[in-house]
Amino acid sequence: MSAPDGLSPEVALFWSKIDGSLARLVALVEGVAAAQRSWHPAAPDTNSLAGILGHVLANAEENICGVVGSADVPPRDRGIEFGSTGADPAAAYRELCPRLQFALSSLSGSELDRVCRHPRRGMISAREVLLVVARHVAEHEGEATLTRALLLAATGPG
C-alpha cells in the first residue's frame, strides 16, 4: 500500500521497505491453495506459510502500533501466531495496514530519536524499532520463499 501523505522522508523509506516485504509475503501465501498454507517442512522447528505470516503481522502490529505508536495492542502468543491457518492473508494485511500507517503518520524525522520501551529489547529508539521490523519482515519473507518452494516440491502446485 502506498505511504500516507506527510511522512518524513526517512519514515517513508522505512514504510516502503516494511510494506514491500509484507506485500510480497502475503503474495507468497496467497499463491498456494488455502489447504496448503498450514503445511510445513518435515525438518524440526520449521513453520508454515500461514504461521510465518501470522507471526510477522503480529510482530509489526506490536512494534509499530504498540511500541512506536503507543496504541494498546493485544498481547502476543507465538503459539497462536505460528498456528495460524492463513484463511485470508490479504484480508489480515488490509486490516492491519491502515493502523500501521496511522502509527507512522505521527512520526516526524526528529521523533525517530525518541526512546521507546520495547518488551524484549529494553529501551531503544523509534528508528531502531522500525529497523528491527524491516529486518524481521525481510528475514521471514526469505523463510516463506524457501518454505513455498519446498511445499511445491513436496506436494505440487495443488
CYANA upper distance limits for C-alpha pairs under 8 A (distance plus 0.5 A):
  1 MET  CA     19 ASP  CA      7.23
  1 MET  CA     97 CYS  CA      8.19
  2 SER  CA     16 SER  CA      8.33
  3 ALA  CA      7 LEU  CA      8.00
  3 ALA  CA     12 ALA  CA      6.85
  3 ALA  CA     15 TRP  CA      7.25
  3 ALA  CA     16 SER  CA      7.55
  3 ALA  CA    101 GLN  CA      7.75
  4 PRO  CA    101 GLN  CA      6.95
  4 PRO  CA    105 SER  CA      7.39
  5 ASP  CA    105 SER  CA      8.48
  6 GLY  CA    105 SER  CA      7.58
  7 LEU  CA     11 VAL  CA      6.46
  7 LEU  CA     12 ALA  CA      6.03
  7 LEU  CA    104 LEU  CA      7.98
  7 LEU  CA    105 SER  CA      6.32
  7 LEU  CA    107 LEU  CA      7.86
  7 LEU  CA    108 SER  CA      7.59
  8 SER  CA     12 ALA  CA      6.52
  8 SER  CA    107 LEU  CA      8.04
  8 SER  CA    108 SER  CA      6.23
  8 SER  CA    109 GLY  CA      6.16
  9 PRO  CA     13 LEU  CA      6.65
  9 PRO  CA    109 GLY  CA      8.22
 10 GLU  CA     14 PHE  CA      6.85
 10 GLU  CA    109 GLY  CA      7.14
 11 VAL  CA     15 TRP  CA      6.62
 11 VAL  CA    104 LEU  CA      7.58
 11 VAL  CA    107 LEU  CA      7.73
 11 VAL  CA    108 SER  CA      8.12
 11 VAL  CA    109 GLY  CA      7.56
 12 ALA  CA     16 SER  CA      6.58
 13 LEU  CA     17 LYS  CA      6.95
 14 PHE  CA     18 ILE  CA      6.68
 14 PHE  CA    130 LEU  CA      7.10
 14 PHE  CA    131 LEU  CA      7.84
 14 PHE  CA    134 ALA  CA      7.55
 15 TRP  CA     19 ASP  CA      6.18
 16 SER  CA     20 GLY  CA      6.29
 17 LYS  CA     21 SER  CA      6.76
 17 LYS  CA    134 ALA  CA      6.82
 18 ILE  CA     22 LEU  CA      6.66
 18 ILE  CA    133 VAL  CA      7.57
 18 ILE  CA    134 ALA  CA      5.42
 18 ILE  CA    137 VAL  CA      7.23
 18 ILE  CA    138 ALA  CA      8.34
 19 ASP  CA     23 ALA  CA      6.48
 20 GLY  CA     24 ARG  CA      6.74
 21 SER  CA     25 LEU  CA      6.58
 21 SER  CA    134 ALA  CA      8.42
 21 SER  CA    137 VAL  CA      6.64
 21 SER  CA    138 ALA  CA      6.31
 21 SER  CA    141 GLU  CA      6.98
 22 LEU  CA     26 VAL  CA      6.66
 22 LEU  CA     93 TYR  CA      8.45
 22 LEU  CA    137 VAL  CA      7.16
 22 LEU  CA    141 GLU  CA      8.21
 23 ALA  CA     27 ALA  CA      6.71
 24 ARG  CA     28 LEU  CA      6.72
 24 ARG  CA    141 GLU  CA      7.83
 25 LEU  CA     29 VAL  CA      6.91
 25 LEU  CA     53 LEU  CA      7.41
 25 LEU  CA    141 GLU  CA      5.97
 25 LEU  CA    144 ALA  CA      7.48
 26 VAL  CA     30 GLU  CA      6.58
 26 VAL  CA     53 LEU  CA      7.61
 26 VAL  CA     89 PRO  CA      6.45
 26 VAL  CA     90 ALA  CA      6.68
 26 VAL  CA     93 TYR  CA      7.97
 27 ALA  CA     31 GLY  CA      6.36
 28 LEU  CA     32 VAL  CA      7.78
 28 LEU  CA     49 LEU  CA      8.37
 28 LEU  CA    144 ALA  CA      7.64
 28 LEU  CA    145 THR  CA      7.48
 28 LEU  CA    148 ARG  CA      7.69
 29 VAL  CA     37 ARG  CA      7.10
 29 VAL  CA     49 LEU  CA      6.29
 29 VAL  CA     50 ALA  CA      7.13
 29 VAL  CA     53 LEU  CA      8.20
 29 VAL  CA     86 GLY  CA      8.22
 29 VAL  CA     89 PRO  CA      7.42
 29 VAL  CA    148 ARG  CA      8.48
 30 GLU  CA     34 ALA  CA      8.17
 30 GLU  CA     88 ASP  CA      8.43
 30 GLU  CA     89 PRO  CA      7.18
 30 GLU  CA     90 ALA  CA      8.04
 32 VAL  CA     36 GLN  CA      6.84
 32 VAL  CA     37 ARG  CA      7.22
 32 VAL  CA    157 PRO  CA      7.60
 32 VAL  CA    158 GLY  CA      7.74
 33 ALA  CA     37 ARG  CA      7.24
 33 ALA  CA    158 GLY  CA      6.78
 34 ALA  CA     86 GLY  CA      7.91
 34 ALA  CA     87 ALA  CA      6.88
 36 GLN  CA    151 LEU  CA      8.35
 36 GLN  CA    158 GLY  CA      8.25
 37 ARG  CA     48 SER  CA      6.83
 37 ARG  CA     49 LEU  CA      5.87
 37 ARG  CA     50 ALA  CA      5.73
 37 ARG  CA     85 THR  CA      6.99
 37 ARG  CA     86 GLY  CA      6.93
 38 SER  CA     48 SER  CA      5.53
 38 SER  CA     49 LEU  CA      6.94
 38 SER  CA     50 ALA  CA      6.29
 38 SER  CA     51 GLY  CA      7.66
 38 SER  CA     83 GLY  CA      8.45
 38 SER  CA     84 SER  CA      8.07
 38 SER  CA     85 THR  CA      6.14
 38 SER  CA     86 GLY  CA      8.09
 39 TRP  CA     47 ASN  CA      8.48
 39 TRP  CA     48 SER  CA      5.75
 39 TRP  CA     49 LEU  CA      7.85
 39 TRP  CA    151 LEU  CA      7.57
 40 HIS  CA     46 THR  CA      6.70
 40 HIS  CA     47 ASN  CA      5.81
 40 HIS  CA     48 SER  CA      4.91
 40 HIS  CA     49 LEU  CA      7.97
 40 HIS  CA    147 THR  CA      7.56
 40 HIS  CA    151 LEU  CA      7.78
 41 PRO  CA     46 THR  CA      6.58
 41 PRO  CA     47 ASN  CA      7.79
 41 PRO  CA     48 SER  CA      8.20
 41 PRO  CA    147 THR  CA      7.48
 41 PRO  CA    150 LEU  CA      7.44
 41 PRO  CA    151 LEU  CA      7.68
 42 ALA  CA     46 THR  CA      8.00
 47 ASN  CA     51 GLY  CA      6.55
 47 ASN  CA     52 ILE  CA      6.78
 47 ASN  CA     82 PHE  CA      7.34
 47 ASN  CA    147 THR  CA      8.30
 48 SER  CA     52 ILE  CA      6.62
 48 SER  CA     82 PHE  CA      7.92
 48 SER  CA    144 ALA  CA      8.41
 48 SER  CA    147 THR  CA      7.66
 49 LEU  CA     53 LEU  CA      6.77
 49 LEU  CA     86 GLY  CA      8.31
 49 LEU  CA    144 ALA  CA      6.31
 49 LEU  CA    147 THR  CA      7.33
 49 LEU  CA    148 ARG  CA      7.58
 50 ALA  CA     54 GLY  CA      6.57
 50 ALA  CA     82 PHE  CA      7.83
 50 ALA  CA     83 GLY  CA      8.17
 50 ALA  CA     84 SER  CA      6.03
 50 ALA  CA     85 THR  CA      5.79
 50 ALA  CA     86 GLY  CA      4.92
 50 ALA  CA     89 PRO  CA      8.25
 51 GLY  CA     55 HIS  CA      6.55
 51 GLY  CA     81 GLU  CA      6.35
 51 GLY  CA     82 PHE  CA      4.21
 51 GLY  CA     83 GLY  CA      5.90
 51 GLY  CA     84 SER  CA      5.39
 51 GLY  CA     85 THR  CA      7.35
 51 GLY  CA     86 GLY  CA      7.78
 52 ILE  CA     56 VAL  CA      6.66
 52 ILE  CA     81 GLU  CA      8.21
 52 ILE  CA     82 PHE  CA      6.64
 52 ILE  CA    140 HIS  CA      7.15
 52 ILE  CA    144 ALA  CA      7.34
 53 LEU  CA     57 LEU  CA      6.59
 53 LEU  CA     86 GLY  CA      8.02
 53 LEU  CA     89 PRO  CA      8.12
 54 GLY  CA     58 ALA  CA      6.72
 54 GLY  CA     81 GLU  CA      5.32
 54 GLY  CA     82 PHE  CA      6.75
 54 GLY  CA     84 SER  CA      6.33
 54 GLY  CA     86 GLY  CA      7.71
 55 HIS  CA     59 ASN  CA      6.62
 55 HIS  CA     78 ARG  CA      7.33
 55 HIS  CA     81 GLU  CA      5.15
 55 HIS  CA     82 PHE  CA      6.33
 56 VAL  CA     60 ALA  CA      6.62
 56 VAL  CA    136 HIS  CA      8.06
 56 VAL  CA    137 VAL  CA      6.65
 56 VAL  CA    140 HIS  CA      7.81
 57 LEU  CA     61 GLU  CA      6.61
 57 LEU  CA     93 TYR  CA      7.84
 57 LEU  CA     96 LEU  CA      8.17
 58 ALA  CA     62 GLU  CA      6.58
 58 ALA  CA     76 ARG  CA      7.49
 58 ALA  CA     81 GLU  CA      7.63
 59 ASN  CA     63 ASN  CA      6.58
 59 ASN  CA    133 VAL  CA      8.00
 60 ALA  CA     64 ILE  CA      6.17
 60 ALA  CA     65 CYS  CA      8.05
 60 ALA  CA    100 LEU  CA      8.28
 60 ALA  CA    133 VAL  CA      6.70
 61 GLU  CA     65 CYS  CA      5.67
 61 GLU  CA     66 GLY  CA      7.14
 61 GLU  CA     73 VAL  CA      7.78
 61 GLU  CA     96 LEU  CA      7.77
 61 GLU  CA    100 LEU  CA      7.31
 62 GLU  CA     66 GLY  CA      5.32
 62 GLU  CA     67 VAL  CA      6.88
 62 GLU  CA     73 VAL  CA      6.81
 62 GLU  CA     76 ARG  CA      8.38
 63 ASN  CA     67 VAL  CA      5.28
 63 ASN  CA     68 VAL  CA      6.74
 63 ASN  CA    118 HIS  CA      8.30
 63 ASN  CA    129 VAL  CA      7.11
 63 ASN  CA    130 LEU  CA      8.24
 63 ASN  CA    133 VAL  CA      7.59
 64 ILE  CA     68 VAL  CA      5.54
 64 ILE  CA     69 GLY  CA      6.45
 64 ILE  CA    100 LEU  CA      6.60
 64 ILE  CA    103 ALA  CA      6.96
 64 ILE  CA    104 LEU  CA      7.78
 64 ILE  CA    129 VAL  CA      8.08
 64 ILE  CA    130 LEU  CA      7.66
 64 ILE  CA    133 VAL  CA      8.43
 65 CYS  CA     69 GLY  CA      5.05
 65 CYS  CA     70 SER  CA      6.86
 65 CYS  CA     71 ALA  CA      6.05
 65 CYS  CA     72 ASP  CA      8.30
 65 CYS  CA     73 VAL  CA      7.76
 65 CYS  CA     99 ARG  CA      7.27
 65 CYS  CA    100 LEU  CA      6.36
 65 CYS  CA    103 ALA  CA      5.94
 66 GLY  CA     70 SER  CA      5.19
 66 GLY  CA     71 ALA  CA      5.18
 66 GLY  CA     72 ASP  CA      6.45
 66 GLY  CA     73 VAL  CA      6.32
 67 VAL  CA     71 ALA  CA      8.12
 67 VAL  CA    116 CYS  CA      6.88
 67 VAL  CA    117 ARG  CA      7.20
 67 VAL  CA    118 HIS  CA      6.62
 67 VAL  CA    126 ALA  CA      8.49
 67 VAL  CA    129 VAL  CA      8.32
 68 VAL  CA    103 ALA  CA      7.62
 68 VAL  CA    104 LEU  CA      8.45
 68 VAL  CA    116 CYS  CA      7.21
 68 VAL  CA    126 ALA  CA      6.27
 68 VAL  CA    129 VAL  CA      7.78
 69 GLY  CA    103 ALA  CA      5.19
 69 GLY  CA    104 LEU  CA      7.65
 69 GLY  CA    106 SER  CA      8.20
 76 ARG  CA     81 GLU  CA      8.34
 77 ASP  CA     81 GLU  CA      6.75
 78 ARG  CA     82 PHE  CA      6.44
 79 GLY  CA     83 GLY  CA      6.37
 80 ILE  CA     84 SER  CA      6.68
 88 ASP  CA     92 ALA  CA      7.06
 89 PRO  CA     93 TYR  CA      6.79
 90 ALA  CA     94 ARG  CA      6.49
 91 ALA  CA     95 GLU  CA      6.53
 92 ALA  CA     96 LEU  CA      6.86
 93 TYR  CA     97 CYS  CA      6.38
 94 ARG  CA     98 PRO  CA      7.83
 95 GLU  CA     99 ARG  CA      8.23
 96 LEU  CA    100 LEU  CA      6.88
 97 CYS  CA    101 GLN  CA      6.69
 98 PRO  CA    102 PHE  CA      6.50
 99 ARG  CA    103 ALA  CA      6.77
100 LEU  CA    104 LEU  CA      6.80
101 GLN  CA    105 SER  CA      6.49
102 PHE  CA    106 SER  CA      7.48
103 ALA  CA    107 LEU  CA      8.02
107 LEU  CA    111 GLU  CA      5.86
107 LEU  CA    112 LEU  CA      7.17
108 SER  CA    112 LEU  CA      7.34
109 GLY  CA    113 ASP  CA      8.41
110 SER  CA    114 ARG  CA      8.06
111 GLU  CA    126 ALA  CA      7.77
112 LEU  CA    125 SER  CA      6.98
112 LEU  CA    126 ALA  CA      5.29
112 LEU  CA    127 ARG  CA      5.22
113 ASP  CA    125 SER  CA      5.85
113 ASP  CA    126 ALA  CA      6.59
113 ASP  CA    127 ARG  CA      6.85
114 ARG  CA    125 SER  CA      5.84
114 ARG  CA    126 ALA  CA      6.25
115 VAL  CA    123 MET  CA      6.66
115 VAL  CA    124 ILE  CA      5.76
115 VAL  CA    125 SER  CA      4.68
115 VAL  CA    126 ALA  CA      6.67
116 CYS  CA    123 MET  CA      6.02
116 CYS  CA    124 ILE  CA      5.95
116 CYS  CA    125 SER  CA      6.19
116 CYS  CA    126 ALA  CA      6.69
117 ARG  CA    121 ARG  CA      8.36
117 ARG  CA    122 GLY  CA      6.07
117 ARG  CA    123 MET  CA      5.16
117 ARG  CA    124 ILE  CA      7.08
118 HIS  CA    122 GLY  CA      5.45
118 HIS  CA    123 MET  CA      6.47
118 HIS  CA    124 ILE  CA      7.31
124 ILE  CA    128 GLU  CA      6.78
124 ILE  CA    129 VAL  CA      7.46
125 SER  CA    129 VAL  CA      6.92
126 ALA  CA    130 LEU  CA      6.86
127 ARG  CA    131 LEU  CA      6.73
128 GLU  CA    132 VAL  CA      6.54
129 VAL  CA    133 VAL  CA      6.75
130 LEU  CA    134 ALA  CA      6.62
131 LEU  CA    135 ARG  CA      6.62
132 VAL  CA    136 HIS  CA      6.42
133 VAL  CA    137 VAL  CA      6.57
134 ALA  CA    138 ALA  CA      6.70
135 ARG  CA    139 GLU  CA      6.59
136 HIS  CA    140 HIS  CA      6.82
137 VAL  CA    141 GLU  CA      6.51
138 ALA  CA    142 GLY  CA      6.88
139 GLU  CA    143 GLU  CA      6.94
140 HIS  CA    144 ALA  CA      6.48
141 GLU  CA    145 THR  CA      6.65
142 GLY  CA    146 LEU  CA      6.90
143 GLU  CA    147 THR  CA      6.56
144 ALA  CA    148 ARG  CA      6.42
145 THR  CA    149 ALA  CA      6.82
146 LEU  CA    150 LEU  CA      6.70
147 THR  CA    151 LEU  CA      6.50
148 ARG  CA    152 LEU  CA      6.64
149 ALA  CA    153 ALA  CA      6.64
150 LEU  CA    154 ALA  CA      6.58
151 LEU  CA    155 THR  CA      6.42
151 LEU  CA    156 GLY  CA      7.89
152 LEU  CA    156 GLY  CA      5.08
152 LEU  CA    157 PRO  CA      5.89
152 LEU  CA    158 GLY  CA      8.37
